[in-house]
Amino acid sequence: MAEYDIIVLGGGPAGLAATFYSLQAQLNVALVAPSLGGKVSYPFALRGLPAVEAVWGADLTQQFEAHVEAKLKAYFPQEAKQIQPRHGGGFQVMLDDTSLISAQTLIVCTGAHPQRLYVEGEMQYFGRGVSFSAISHAAFFRNRNVAVIGGERALPAVQKLSALAARVYFVIARTDDIKRSHLAEQVLRNPKVFLFQEWEVQGISGDEFVTSLDLVGVNGETRSLPVEGVFVEFGLLPNIELVRDLVALDEYGHIIVNQRNETNVPGLFAAGDVTNVHAEQVPVAIGEGVKAALSAWSYLAMRR
C-alpha cells in the first residue's frame, strides 16, 4: 500500500491549491479526484450582453491545474470510496478500484453542489438566465426582472438583487415559511420585491435566453412571470458522504473547521465549499486550500 505525507481529496480550486502548496513544500502528496479544475470556467450571457467568464479566479485555478499536472507524481483520477482512520494516527483511503493508499494527513476539498428544482428549462437555460448563485451573477441583472426561488436561505439573494433589478419575484416554492427576522422584514417591505407564496414552479421558458417563469397556485391558477433571470437559491449541498460519520458537521452538513482549517479529527483538514467557511467564490476556496496545506505541513513537521 502506497504511503504519502498528504492525501488531497478533490480537484477543484481548493484541492488544486492545497496540492500545489504541498508540492512547493516538498511533501509527498497524492491527489484523488475524477477530474481537475472543478466548475470554474463557463460563460454567462444575457440578451444584449456578450457572453463573459463569470467566475473570478478561473485563470489562477487553471495555472494551479497546469502545475499539478506537470509536477504531481501521484494523481488518482477516480473517486475515493472510503476513509478509515488508522490506529496510531493517519488515514487509509480506498479508491474506486478498491486499491488502498494511506497518509499521515488528509485534506478534504470535495466541494458542494446546488440544490435544484428539477423542472423543465432549468438546465437548458443554465448560464443564459438561470443561475444558482446570486453572489456570482446578480450584477448582470441591473434594471431587469428576475425571480428568486427559495426560502429562508434565499433572503440574502433577494436583498442583493433588489438593489439592482427592476423587479424581484420571490417564489417560496417549498413548504418552509420565512421566519420573522430583521432581514426578512427588510426584504419583504421593499417595493421592488413581489412575494409568491404557495405557488409551485412548473418550468422555465425562453427562446435563446430565459423569458418567463411558469407557476401554478394551490387553487390551480397559473401565472407566467416575465423575467430574464431565475435564481435557484436553496443553498449548496456539501459533498460529505466520505466523512459524514467521521467529522463534526454544522446544521447544514458542512464540515466544521477552525481558522487553521483543522477539523475535530487530528490530522484531518478541510477547505472550500464543503466546509462551514463556504463562500461560493473561487478566490476564497483557493485561499482556504492554501491554508489547509500550510496547516497540514505544520502538523507533519511537529511529528517528525
C-alpha positions as CSV (number, residue, x, y, z in Angstrom):
1,M,0.0,0.0,0.0
2,A,1.4,3.4,-1.1
3,E,2.2,5.8,1.8
4,Y,2.1,9.6,1.5
5,D,2.5,12.6,3.7
6,I,-0.8,14.1,2.5
7,I,-3.7,12.9,0.5
8,V,-5.9,15.6,-1.0
9,L,-9.5,14.7,-2.0
10,G,-11.0,16.8,-4.7
11,G,-9.6,18.6,-7.8
12,G,-11.4,21.9,-7.7
13,P,-9.9,25.2,-6.7
14,A,-9.3,24.3,-3.1
15,G,-7.9,20.9,-3.8
16,L,-5.6,22.2,-6.5
17,A,-4.3,25.0,-4.3
18,A,-3.7,22.5,-1.5
19,T,-1.9,20.2,-3.8
20,F,0.2,23.0,-5.3
21,Y,1.4,24.2,-1.9
22,S,2.0,20.7,-0.7
23,L,4.3,20.2,-3.7
24,Q,6.0,23.5,-3.0
25,A,6.7,22.3,0.5
26,Q,8.4,19.2,-1.0
27,L,5.9,16.9,0.6
28,N,4.9,13.5,-0.8
29,V,1.3,14.3,-1.8
30,A,-1.4,12.3,-3.6
31,L,-4.4,13.8,-5.2
32,V,-7.6,11.8,-5.6
33,A,-10.1,13.4,-8.0
34,P,-12.1,12.2,-11.0
35,S,-11.2,15.4,-12.9
36,L,-9.3,18.6,-12.3
37,G,-10.4,22.2,-12.3
38,G,-13.9,22.0,-10.9
39,K,-16.7,24.1,-12.3
40,V,-14.8,27.3,-12.6
41,S,-15.0,28.0,-16.3
42,Y,-18.3,28.7,-18.0
43,P,-19.7,31.7,-19.8
44,F,-22.8,33.6,-18.6
45,A,-24.8,35.5,-21.2
46,L,-28.0,37.6,-21.3
47,R,-29.9,39.2,-24.1
48,G,-28.0,42.3,-25.2
49,L,-24.8,41.3,-23.3
50,P,-21.9,39.3,-24.7
51,A,-21.0,36.0,-23.0
52,V,-18.5,36.7,-20.3
53,E,-16.4,34.5,-18.0
54,A,-18.4,34.9,-14.7
55,V,-16.1,33.1,-12.3
56,W,-13.3,35.2,-10.8
57,G,-10.2,33.2,-10.2
58,A,-10.6,30.8,-13.1
59,D,-7.2,31.8,-14.6
60,L,-5.4,31.1,-11.3
61,T,-7.2,27.7,-10.9
62,Q,-6.0,26.8,-14.4
63,Q,-2.4,27.8,-13.5
64,F,-2.6,25.5,-10.5
65,E,-4.0,22.7,-12.6
66,A,-1.2,23.0,-15.2
67,H,1.5,23.0,-12.5
68,V,-0.1,20.0,-10.7
69,E,-0.4,18.0,-13.9
70,A,3.3,18.7,-14.7
71,K,4.8,18.1,-11.2
72,L,2.5,15.7,-9.4
73,K,3.6,12.0,-9.5
74,A,0.6,10.5,-7.6
75,Y,-2.6,11.6,-9.2
76,F,-5.5,9.1,-9.0
77,P,-8.3,10.1,-11.5
78,Q,-11.1,8.3,-9.6
79,E,-13.4,8.7,-6.7
80,A,-12.5,7.8,-3.1
81,K,-14.9,5.3,-1.7
82,Q,-13.9,5.0,2.0
83,I,-11.8,6.7,4.6
84,Q,-10.6,4.7,7.6
85,P,-8.6,6.3,10.5
86,R,-5.5,4.2,11.3
87,H,-4.5,3.2,14.8
88,G,-1.7,5.4,15.9
89,G,-2.7,8.2,13.5
90,G,-3.1,8.8,9.8
91,F,-5.7,7.6,7.4
92,Q,-6.3,4.9,4.8
93,V,-8.3,5.7,1.7
94,M,-10.0,3.1,-0.5
95,L,-10.3,4.2,-4.1
96,D,-12.9,3.3,-6.8
97,D,-10.8,0.4,-8.0
98,T,-10.6,-1.0,-4.4
99,S,-6.9,-0.1,-4.2
100,L,-5.7,1.4,-0.9
101,I,-3.4,4.4,-0.2
102,S,-2.6,6.0,3.2
103,A,-1.1,9.2,4.6
104,Q,-0.5,10.9,7.9
105,T,-2.7,13.8,7.0
106,L,-5.8,14.2,4.8
107,I,-7.3,17.4,3.2
108,V,-10.9,17.1,2.2
109,C,-11.8,19.5,-0.7
110,T,-14.8,17.7,-2.2
111,G,-16.9,20.8,-2.7
112,A,-20.6,21.1,-2.9
113,H,-23.4,21.0,-5.5
114,P,-26.5,23.2,-5.8
115,Q,-30.0,22.0,-4.8
116,R,-32.0,22.0,-8.0
117,L,-35.7,22.5,-8.8
118,Y,-35.7,19.6,-11.4
119,V,-38.1,21.4,-13.7
120,E,-38.2,21.8,-17.4
121,G,-35.8,24.5,-18.7
122,E,-33.7,24.6,-15.5
123,M,-30.5,23.2,-17.1
124,Q,-31.4,24.2,-20.6
125,Y,-31.1,27.8,-19.7
126,F,-28.2,27.5,-17.2
127,G,-25.8,30.3,-18.0
128,R,-28.4,32.0,-20.2
129,G,-30.6,33.4,-17.4
130,V,-30.6,30.6,-14.9
131,S,-28.2,30.8,-12.0
132,F,-27.6,29.0,-8.7
133,S,-25.6,31.9,-7.3
134,A,-26.7,35.5,-6.9
135,I,-23.3,36.2,-5.4
136,S,-21.7,35.4,-8.8
137,H,-24.3,36.7,-11.2
138,A,-26.5,39.4,-9.6
139,A,-24.6,42.2,-11.3
140,F,-25.7,41.1,-14.7
141,F,-29.3,41.9,-14.0
142,R,-29.3,45.6,-13.4
143,N,-32.8,47.0,-14.4
144,R,-34.1,43.6,-15.4
145,N,-36.9,41.5,-14.0
146,V,-35.7,38.4,-12.1
147,A,-37.2,35.6,-10.0
148,V,-35.6,34.1,-6.9
149,I,-36.7,30.6,-5.9
150,G,-36.1,29.5,-2.3
151,G,-37.0,30.1,1.3
152,E,-35.2,31.4,4.3
153,R,-31.7,30.8,2.8
154,A,-32.7,32.8,-0.3
155,L,-33.3,36.1,1.6
156,P,-29.7,37.4,1.1
157,A,-30.1,36.8,-2.7
158,V,-33.4,38.7,-2.8
159,Q,-31.8,41.5,-0.9
160,K,-28.8,41.7,-3.2
161,L,-30.9,41.5,-6.4
162,S,-33.5,44.1,-5.2
163,A,-30.7,46.7,-5.1
164,L,-30.0,46.1,-8.8
165,A,-33.0,44.6,-10.6
166,A,-36.2,46.3,-11.8
167,R,-38.4,43.7,-10.1
168,V,-37.7,40.7,-8.0
169,Y,-40.3,38.0,-7.8
170,F,-39.7,35.9,-4.6
171,V,-41.2,32.5,-5.1
172,I,-41.3,30.3,-2.0
173,A,-41.5,27.0,-3.8
174,R,-41.3,24.7,-0.8
175,T,-43.2,24.4,2.4
176,D,-40.8,26.2,4.6
177,D,-42.0,29.6,5.7
178,I,-40.0,32.8,6.1
179,K,-39.2,33.3,9.8
180,R,-39.7,36.7,11.3
181,S,-36.3,38.5,11.3
182,H,-34.9,41.9,10.6
183,L,-33.6,40.7,7.2
184,A,-37.0,39.1,6.2
185,E,-38.9,42.3,7.2
186,Q,-36.4,44.5,5.3
187,V,-36.6,42.3,2.2
188,L,-40.4,41.9,2.1
189,R,-41.2,45.6,2.5
190,N,-39.0,46.5,-0.4
191,P,-41.4,47.9,-3.1
192,K,-39.5,46.0,-5.8
193,V,-40.0,42.6,-4.2
194,F,-43.2,40.7,-5.1
195,L,-43.9,37.6,-2.9
196,F,-45.3,34.4,-4.4
197,Q,-46.1,32.0,-1.5
198,E,-47.9,28.7,-2.0
199,W,-47.0,28.7,-5.7
200,E,-45.2,25.8,-7.4
201,V,-42.7,26.3,-10.2
202,Q,-43.8,24.4,-13.3
203,G,-40.9,25.3,-15.7
204,I,-38.6,27.9,-17.1
205,S,-39.4,29.2,-20.6
206,G,-37.5,31.2,-23.2
207,D,-36.0,31.4,-26.6
208,E,-32.2,31.8,-26.7
209,F,-32.4,33.2,-23.2
210,V,-34.9,33.0,-20.3
211,T,-38.1,34.9,-20.9
212,S,-40.5,33.7,-18.2
213,L,-41.1,31.6,-15.1
214,D,-44.2,29.4,-15.1
215,L,-46.1,28.9,-11.9
216,V,-49.2,27.2,-10.6
217,G,-51.0,28.1,-7.4
218,V,-52.6,25.9,-4.8
219,N,-56.0,26.7,-6.3
220,G,-54.9,25.7,-9.8
221,E,-54.3,29.2,-11.1
222,T,-51.4,29.5,-13.5
223,R,-49.1,32.5,-13.9
224,S,-46.2,33.3,-16.3
225,L,-43.9,35.8,-14.8
226,P,-41.9,37.9,-17.4
227,V,-38.3,37.6,-16.2
228,E,-34.8,37.5,-17.7
229,G,-33.2,35.7,-14.8
230,V,-34.1,32.8,-12.5
231,F,-32.0,32.3,-9.4
232,V,-32.5,28.9,-7.7
233,E,-31.3,29.7,-4.1
234,F,-31.9,26.6,-1.9
235,G,-28.2,26.6,-1.0
236,L,-25.4,24.3,-1.7
237,L,-25.3,20.7,-0.6
238,P,-21.7,19.8,0.7
239,N,-20.3,16.6,-0.7
240,I,-19.6,14.9,2.7
241,E,-20.5,11.3,2.1
242,L,-17.0,10.1,2.8
243,V,-16.7,11.9,6.2
244,R,-20.3,12.1,7.4
245,D,-19.7,9.8,10.3
246,L,-16.1,10.9,10.9
247,V,-16.0,14.7,11.5
248,A,-18.2,17.3,13.2
249,L,-20.7,19.0,10.8
250,D,-22.8,22.2,11.2
251,E,-26.6,22.3,10.8
252,Y,-26.4,22.4,7.0
253,G,-23.9,19.5,6.8
254,H,-20.8,21.5,6.2
255,I,-17.5,20.3,7.8
256,I,-16.7,22.5,10.7
257,V,-13.1,23.9,10.6
258,N,-11.3,26.4,12.6
259,Q,-9.1,29.3,11.4
260,R,-6.3,26.7,10.5
261,N,-8.7,24.5,8.5
262,E,-8.5,21.8,11.2
263,T,-11.5,19.6,11.8
264,N,-12.2,17.9,15.2
265,V,-10.2,14.9,14.0
266,P,-6.4,15.3,14.4
267,G,-4.6,15.3,11.0
268,L,-7.8,15.8,9.0
269,F,-8.2,19.2,7.4
270,A,-10.8,20.5,5.0
271,A,-11.2,23.5,2.7
272,G,-13.6,25.1,0.2
273,D,-17.3,24.9,-0.2
274,V,-17.5,21.6,1.7
275,T,-16.7,23.5,4.9
276,N,-18.6,26.0,7.1
277,V,-16.3,28.7,5.5
278,H,-18.1,28.2,2.2
279,A,-18.4,31.4,0.1
280,E,-19.3,30.1,-3.4
281,Q,-16.3,32.1,-4.6
282,V,-13.2,30.6,-6.2
283,P,-10.6,33.1,-4.6
284,V,-11.9,32.1,-1.2
285,A,-11.7,28.4,-1.9
286,I,-8.2,28.9,-3.2
287,G,-7.1,30.7,-0.1
288,E,-8.7,28.1,2.1
289,G,-6.9,25.3,0.2
290,V,-3.6,27.1,0.7
291,K,-4.3,27.5,4.5
292,A,-5.2,23.8,4.7
293,A,-1.9,22.7,3.1
294,L,0.2,25.0,5.3
295,S,-1.6,23.7,8.4
296,A,-1.1,20.1,7.3
297,W,2.6,20.9,6.7
298,S,2.9,22.3,10.2
299,Y,1.1,19.2,11.7
300,L,3.6,16.9,9.9
301,A,6.6,19.0,11.0
302,M,5.6,18.8,14.6
303,R,5.5,15.0,14.5
304,R,8.9,14.4,12.9
